């Protein structure tokens, strides 16, 4: 009685052995697909960047009510964030640092910084990425 006969006796029929082998093979394939090499990571980043640029190209040229609203919201969020930052700098310059803490807490509580960062990345980022790719 060989080793394989013992395994066959434990696992049962050849169909069960085939199923186990297929499961192990698919598990190894999933493991291989979940661990990217640096080249695969770079290729995926390039694909995602190209897809993002295509979406931005499609929406950048439109002049619908939706795009105009998007533009007004983007500029409004950035204007308010920059206004609050300028007020904070002015308060520091005139020596009212206790007021700056309240202003900083307000910016953090309202997530104004995250909103401004999101606008810069997703709205104005298209133009930056396009210009970097050109030259």
Secondary structure, DSSP 4 states (H G I P E B T S, - for coil): --HHHHHHHHH-SHHHHHHHHHHHHHHHHHHHHHS--HHHHHHHHHHHHHHHHHHHHHHHS--SHHHHHHHHHHHHHHHHHHHHHHHHHHHHHTT-HHHHHHHHHHHHHTTHHHHHHHHIIIIIHHHHHHHHHH-
